């Protein structure tokens, strides 16, 4: 499984809901500045591959940019969506 995480809130949500078993063997693509060194180390210790994007993506750019993110054939990419309106 592959995840495109754009914001700190998205990373926190991923960490809260994914659990260590889900993170094992997944690839997490992060916007620059979203995660600190400790966050990245924790993801890697849990078995995740962490890739930092070269430049930050907005929500609007994420869907189009997803086509350029390398991943194995047939692999799913989950993209962080903006928060729902209240």
LUMDOVO-560061 format. One line per field, with one value per residue: x, y, z of N, C-alpha, C in turn; residue in one letter. Coordinates in nm, 2 decimals, padded with zeros to 4 digits. Atoms other than C-alpha are relative to their C-alpha. Example, Ala and Ser with C-alpha at 12.3 -4.5 7.8 and 13.67 -1.06 7.14 Angstrom:
2
n.X: c(00.09;-00.09)
n.Y: c(-00.12;-00.11)
n.Z: c(00.00;00.00)
ca.X: c(01.23;01.37)
ca.Y: c(-00.45;-00.11)
ca.Z: c(00.78;00.71)
c.X: c(00.09;-00.08)
c.Y: c(00.12;00.11)
c.Z: c(00.00;00.08)
r: c(A;S)
This chain:
86
n.X: c(00.08;-00.07;00.08;-00.05;00.04;-00.03;00.00;-00.02;00.12;00.01;-00.09;00.05;00.11;-00.06;-00.06;00.11;00.09;-00.07;-00.05;-00.13;00.01;00.03;-00.12;-00.10;00.00;00.06;-00.08;00.07;-00.05;00.03;-00.04;-00.11;00.04;00.11;-00.05;-00.13;-00.09;00.05;00.12;-00.05;-00.07;00.10;00.06;-00.09;-00.01;00.12;00.00;00.04;-00.09;00.04;-00.05;00.03;00.02;-00.10;00.07;00.13;00.12;00.13;00.11;00.04;-00.11;-00.04;00.05;-00.07;-00.13;00.00;-00.04;-00.15;-00.06;-00.03;00.05;00.01;00.12;00.12;00.00;00.09;-00.05;00.10;-00.03;00.06;00.09;00.02;00.11;00.13;00.06;00.09)
n.Y: c(-00.12;-00.12;-00.11;-00.13;-00.08;-00.14;-00.09;00.06;00.06;00.13;00.09;00.04;00.09;00.12;00.07;00.04;00.10;00.10;00.11;00.05;00.10;-00.06;-00.07;00.09;00.02;-00.11;-00.11;-00.12;-00.11;-00.11;-00.14;-00.05;-00.07;00.06;00.09;-00.03;00.12;00.10;00.06;00.08;00.12;00.09;00.06;00.10;00.10;00.09;00.08;-00.07;-00.07;-00.14;-00.08;-00.14;-00.07;-00.11;-00.13;00.02;00.01;-00.04;00.10;-00.01;00.06;00.13;00.10;00.00;00.04;00.14;00.08;00.00;00.07;00.14;00.11;00.12;00.02;00.05;-00.04;-00.10;-00.12;-00.07;-00.14;-00.07;-00.10;-00.11;00.03;-00.02;-00.12;00.01)
n.Z: c(00.00;00.01;-00.05;00.03;-00.11;00.04;-00.11;-00.13;-00.04;00.07;-00.06;-00.13;00.03;00.05;-00.12;-00.10;00.05;00.08;-00.08;00.04;00.10;00.13;00.05;00.04;00.14;00.08;00.03;-00.04;00.07;-00.08;00.03;-00.08;-00.13;-00.08;-00.11;-00.06;00.00;-00.09;00.06;00.11;-00.07;-00.05;00.11;00.06;-00.10;00.01;00.13;00.11;00.08;-00.01;00.11;-00.02;00.13;00.03;-00.03;-00.06;00.08;-00.06;00.02;00.14;00.08;-00.04;00.09;00.12;-00.03;-00.03;00.12;00.01;-00.12;00.04;-00.09;00.08;00.08;-00.07;-00.14;-00.03;-00.07;-00.08;00.00;-00.10;00.05;-00.10;-00.10;00.04;-00.06;-00.12)
ca.X: c(00.00;00.12;00.01;00.05;00.04;00.03;-00.01;00.08;-00.28;-00.28;00.03;-00.12;-00.44;-00.24;-00.04;-00.36;-00.55;-00.29;-00.13;00.21;00.08;-00.05;00.27;00.48;00.58;00.40;00.55;00.46;00.52;00.54;00.53;00.85;00.83;00.54;00.74;01.04;01.34;01.18;00.85;01.04;01.26;00.95;00.78;01.09;01.13;00.77;00.87;00.76;00.95;00.95;00.99;01.01;00.86;01.09;00.83;00.52;00.19;-00.15;-00.47;-00.55;-00.22;-00.21;-00.44;-00.26;00.08;-00.02;00.04;00.41;00.47;00.65;00.49;00.47;00.22;-00.13;-00.04;-00.30;-00.21;-00.42;-00.42;-00.49;-00.80;-00.89;-01.10;-01.47;-01.66;-01.84)
ca.Y: c(00.00;00.35;00.67;01.03;01.25;01.62;01.77;01.72;01.65;01.38;01.22;01.22;01.06;00.80;00.72;00.70;00.48;00.27;00.08;-00.09;-00.39;-00.17;00.03;-00.27;-00.29;00.03;00.33;00.67;00.97;01.29;01.66;01.83;01.96;01.74;01.50;01.56;01.32;01.14;01.08;00.95;00.72;00.58;00.51;00.33;00.14;00.01;-00.12;00.16;00.30;00.68;00.90;01.28;01.47;01.72;02.00;02.04;01.95;02.11;01.91;02.03;01.91;01.58;01.38;01.48;01.43;01.08;00.95;01.04;00.87;00.55;00.23;-00.13;-00.22;-00.26;-00.10;00.13;00.49;00.65;01.03;01.25;01.46;01.80;01.80;01.78;02.11;02.17)
ca.Z: c(00.00;-00.08;00.09;-00.02;00.29;00.24;00.59;00.95;01.03;00.76;00.91;01.26;01.12;00.94;01.26;01.47;01.24;01.05;01.33;01.31;01.11;00.83;00.81;00.77;00.40;00.29;00.13;00.27;00.04;00.24;00.16;00.27;00.63;00.73;00.94;01.17;01.19;01.48;01.29;00.99;01.21;01.37;01.04;00.91;01.24;01.19;00.84;00.62;00.33;00.36;00.05;00.08;-00.22;-00.39;-00.36;-00.16;-00.32;-00.25;-00.23;-00.58;-00.72;-00.55;-00.78;-01.09;-00.93;-00.82;-01.17;-01.14;-00.80;-00.87;-00.73;-00.84;-01.11;-00.97;-00.64;-00.48;-00.38;-00.10;-00.13;00.17;00.10;00.25;00.56;00.50;00.53;00.85)
c.X: c(00.09;-00.09;00.07;-00.06;00.05;00.01;00.03;-00.12;-00.02;00.10;-00.05;-00.12;00.05;00.06;-00.10;-00.08;00.07;00.05;00.13;-00.02;-00.03;00.12;00.11;-00.01;-00.07;00.10;-00.08;00.08;-00.04;00.04;00.12;-00.05;-00.11;00.04;00.14;00.08;-00.05;-00.12;00.05;00.07;-00.10;-00.07;00.09;00.02;-00.12;00.00;-00.04;00.12;-00.05;00.07;-00.05;-00.02;00.10;-00.06;-00.13;-00.12;-00.12;-00.10;-00.03;00.10;00.02;-00.06;00.07;00.14;00.01;00.05;00.15;00.07;00.02;-00.05;-00.01;-00.13;-00.11;-00.01;-00.09;00.08;-00.11;00.05;-00.08;-00.09;-00.02;-00.11;-00.14;-00.05;-00.09;-00.13)
c.Y: c(00.12;00.11;00.13;00.09;00.14;00.10;-00.07;-00.07;-00.14;-00.11;-00.05;-00.09;-00.13;-00.08;-00.05;-00.11;-00.12;-00.12;-00.06;-00.11;00.05;00.07;-00.09;-00.03;00.10;00.10;00.13;00.12;00.13;00.13;00.04;00.08;-00.05;-00.08;00.05;-00.13;-00.11;-00.07;-00.10;-00.13;-00.10;-00.07;-00.11;-00.11;-00.10;-00.07;00.08;00.06;00.15;00.08;00.14;00.06;00.11;00.13;-00.03;00.01;00.06;-00.11;00.00;-00.07;-00.15;-00.11;-00.01;-00.05;-00.15;-00.09;00.00;-00.06;-00.14;-00.10;-00.12;00.00;-00.05;00.05;00.12;00.12;00.07;00.14;00.07;00.11;00.11;-00.04;00.03;00.13;-00.02;00.07)
c.Z: c(00.00;00.05;-00.04;00.11;-00.02;00.12;00.13;00.06;-00.07;00.06;00.14;-00.02;-00.04;00.12;00.10;-00.05;-00.07;00.09;-00.06;-00.11;-00.14;-00.05;-00.05;-00.15;-00.09;-00.03;00.03;-00.08;00.07;-00.06;00.08;00.12;00.08;00.12;00.04;-00.01;00.08;-00.06;-00.11;00.05;00.05;-00.11;-00.06;00.10;00.00;-00.13;-00.12;-00.08;00.00;-00.12;00.02;-00.15;-00.02;00.03;00.06;-00.10;00.08;-00.03;-00.15;-00.09;00.02;-00.09;-00.13;00.02;00.03;-00.11;-00.01;00.12;-00.04;00.10;-00.09;-00.08;00.08;00.14;00.02;00.06;00.07;00.00;00.11;-00.07;00.10;00.09;-00.06;00.05;00.12;-00.01)
r: c(X;X;X;X;X;X;X;X;X;X;X;X;X;X;X;X;X;X;X;X;X;X;X;X;X;X;X;X;X;X;X;X;X;X;X;X;X;X;X;X;X;X;X;X;X;X;X;X;X;X;X;X;X;X;X;X;X;X;X;X;X;X;X;X;X;X;X;X;X;X;X;X;X;X;X;X;X;X;X;X;X;X;X;X;X;X)
